[in-house]
Amino acid sequence: MPAHSLRPLLGALVILAFSAPFAASAQSFNINTSQSFTLSVSPQYPAPYSQVTVSELSSSLDLSGATMAVFAGGTQVYRGNVQPVAVTLGGAGVLMNVKVVISINGTQYSQTLSIRPQDVSLIAEPVSSAPPLYAGKPLVPLEGSTRMVAVANLRDGNGRTLDPGTLSYTWTVNGTQIASASGIGKDAIIVASPLQYRESTVSVAVENPSGSITGGASSSLTAEEPVVRIYKNDPLLGILYDHALADSYAITGTEASLYAAPFSFPTSAAAPALEWFLNGAAAQTGNSITLRPTGSGGGSASLSLVASSGDFIKATANLSLSFGAQTGGNLFGL
């Protein structure tokens, strides 16, 4: 496509078109229930080498004046008043036995539980735009979707890693179980983006066929507004992604090629539309544009870029252009 002309006095600008671990955890534990008091563990799915909080609750005992001793792996880790106690766990699949002994007026009550941490990671893969070879990861798009992938590293009591394809995955979004996305080997789910300024919580529970080894993870998603950036497209070096153009740009040669990169637009339906405007008038569509000043003297122009997806998702970028020889401090408008 031929380039258009930049004429300082006539105001014409020529355009040429060239047509990326939430580390999570899991646990398997059995509580030896008694009528005196019960134990609970938080978080529900602790990570390997993390700390869990063991809490005590009783409807029949007055725990306010009681004393308590906590043993983890046979070693006493706490003695004092009854209160939640932090316990440090071992590696993935390593069993930790926790015993709690509560004393009231010379009478002792005990409860034991076993915690086996498992390793599950949730990875978010937003279905949104990013430039080719972009090293980062796009953000969760507005009115788009995100693919959530569970990476399960469940181990049995002998330290053997279980085949992820044989595990059962149960997905929950904002407290609602998604039955259609759950099942054996279903380690991924497509989740719609939350409304702007709101948050969605995605959780997964993973277990072996017998249900004796379980794990899980949870992650929060927040949609972010998209952006569009303008980069110089050098004829020898290619697109200079290391520096986005902002505010102003001087055309020092006979022509200048620019490239538009939309970030974090939803792409589940189609790529975002890109439209360039020169001095407020629609000039061209597509990622690339080439500007070629013509005539003598210097001048200036305004260049705007609008990226859109649907009727409501938009982002803009603006440049004040200058070109040609500048004399007397005057710039001729295009």
Secondary structure, DSSP 8 states (H G I E B T S, - for coil): -----BBTTTTB-EEE-----EEEEEEEEEE---SS-EEEEESSS--TT-EEEEEEE-SSS-GGG-EEEEEETTEEEEEEES--EEEE--STT--EEEEEEEEETTEEEEEEEEEEEEEEEEEEEE-B---TT-SS----BTT-EEEEEEEEE-B-TT--B--GGGSEEEEEETTEE-GGG-EET--EEEEE---TT--EEEEEEEE-TTSSSEEEEEEEE--B--EEEEEEEETTTEE-TTS-B-EEEEE-SS-EEEEEEEES-B-SS---EEEEEETTEEEEESSEEEEEB-SSSEEEEEEEEEEEETTTEEEEEEEEEEEE--BTTB-EE-
